[in-house]
């Protein structure tokens, strides 16, 4: 029987979690919360074929969207997720279902090292990004029952991708933390935390907001 990981153990082991967003998006995030792609499409009233292409298909490039009242936003690309490779490593779902699952969730990195890896990746190091540092205790206290954990970078199929499916994401009570820790070490026992749909009060959970390019810190915002 899988023991899982307790909320206190998660907080003690990963006291901070991280989210990488589009540069310039903090005013919108502070106002509306941290929204999944699907929630953002709802807010901006994107429908029909355009919504399907954003939500249910691979996004090789970022997609700008606009709304008469809400202004402009950018839905980030999925460059590390190669569709042909993805199709060969999915269990129990189609590529469309996988894209829709990812787009229905808000994601956080469990370690700062993973954020830095993404910031310095070839596809992203040439431009600025926003990095939110989140207090894990506050997040767990308010959203613990909704959090699911993943042992892999679910949005990448680079470098010998492992098999994956919807069941890759598990709630705390059934996540095989000790097994993963023994095999991969604490830093790699959990890769991602995800929450369905949105974190509306993300501003209250945020410790710092930084504008970065690669390893360079450009600006720190007051959360």
N, C-alpha and C positions, 0 to 999 in steps of 0.2 A: 504494500500500500504506500502510495506517495505521501510523504509528510507535508510537503508544501513549505512555504516561508511565512512567518508571522509578520504582521504589520510592524512590530517593534524591531524585528530582525532586518526587515527591508530598510527601515529608517536608519538604523545604526550602521548598516553596511554601505548604504548609498544615501547619505544625508542630503545630497544635492542631486537633482536631475536637470537635464538641459534640453532646450528646444532651439532649433535653428530656423530662422524665418527670413523673409525678404527684407533687405535694407529699406528703411523708410516706412515700415509697416507698424511701428510701435503705437502711434496715435490711434490707428484703427483697432489694434489688438486691445489697447487699454480701454477703448470705448465699447467694443462688441464682445470682447473675450477672445480666447484662442479657439478658432473654429476649424473643424475638419473641412476638407474640400467640399463635401456634400452640404454641410451647414452653410458654408460661404456661398455656394451656388444657390441655395435656398434664399439667403439674405439678398443676393443680387438678382434674384428672379431669372436665373439662366435656365432655359428649358429647351426641349426638342433635341434636334441633332447636335447642336453645339454642346449641350449638357452631356449627351451621351459620349461624345468624343473626349470630353474632359474627364468624366467620371468613370467611364466603363472601358476606355481604351488606354493604351500606353501614351504618355506625354513625353516625347523626346525633347521638347523645349518648354520653357515657362509660358504661361498663357495669361495675358492681361485681360481683365474684365472691368466693366464700368457700370454704374448705376446712377440714375438721375438724382437720387437722394443720398446714397452712401458713398459716392465718389468712385475711386479706382482701387483696384487690388490686383495682385499678381498671384496666380496659382503656380506653385513651383514645379519644375520639371522632374522627370523620373529617369534621368540619364543613366544611373547605375543599374537600372532594371531593364534588362534586355529581353524582349518578349519571346523570341525564339528559344532562348535558354530557359526562361521561366516555364514555358509550356512543358518542357521535359523534366521539371523537378517538382511539379505540383501533385499533391495527393488529395483526392476527394473534392476538387473544385476546378473550374475552368479559369483561364486567364481573366476573363471578364469578371467572374465572381471575386477573384483575388484583387483586381484593381478596385472594384466596388467596396470590398472590405477595407482595404487600406484607406480609400478616400472617405470612408465613414468614421475614421478615427483620428484623434490627435495623438501625436507621438512625442515621446521624450527619450533622450539617450540616458542610459544609466550611469555613464562615466564621462568625465570631461575629455578623456583620451579619445573617445569616439567622435566627439564634436571636433576636436583638433584634426583628426584624420580626415573628416569631411571638408573642413575649412581649407585644408592644404591639398586636397585632391585636385588633379589636373583640371577637371571640369568646373571647379568652383574657386580656385585660389586667385583667379584674375579679377574677381569683383567682390564688392562688399556684401556682408551678411549681418543679420541681427542674431545675437545669441542671448537667450533668456536663461538665467539661472534660477531654478525653482526650489523652494524649501520642501523637501520630501515629506516632512511631518505634516505640514499644512495640507499638502496635496492628498496624503493618505487619510488624514482625519476627515476630510470632506468627500473624497472620491474613492476611498479604499474598496468599497463593494463593487465599483465599476472598473477598477484597474485590471488589465490583463498584461501578462509579461511574455516576452519572447526571448529565446536564447540566441537569435540570429538577427542580422540586419535584414528585415523583411523586404526592404526596398532596393536590394541589390542582388544581382546574379553574377557579379564579377568574382573571379578567383575561386574556382571550383565550388559552385553553389550547392548548398545542401538541400535536401528535400524539405518541402514545407506544405502547409495547408492551414485551413482555418483553426484546426486544433493545435497548431504550433503556439498559438496564444492561449495562455491558461490563467485563470484567476490565482490569487496568492495561495489559496488553500490547496490547490492541486498542482502548483508549479514545482517541478522536480529540482529544487534549488541545490540541495546537498549533492545530488548526483552530478549536476552540472559543475558545482564548485570543485568536487574531487577530480573531475575530468579536465576542466579548463581553467581553474583558479577563480578567485573572487572577481577579478576584473572582467572576466568573460562569462561568468555564470548567468548574468542577465545582460542582454543587449539593449532591449527597449521596454518601456512602459507605454501602454496605450489606453486611451479613454474614449469611449464611444461619443461621437457627435461634437462635443464642445466642452470647454472649461470657461464658462462665462465670467467668473471672477478671478481670472488668472492674474490680474494686477495685484490682488491681495496676497497671492502666493509667491510673487516674484521677489527675489532678493536683489538681482541686478539685471540691467539690460545694457548690452555692449554692442557697439558697431565695430566689426572686425573685417579685415581682409587678410586671409592666410593667418600667419602668426602675429600680425600687427594689430594692436588695439588702437582704434581711431577715436572712439568717443564712448563715454559711459553716461547713460541716462539715469534719471531718478525714477525708480519704479513707483 
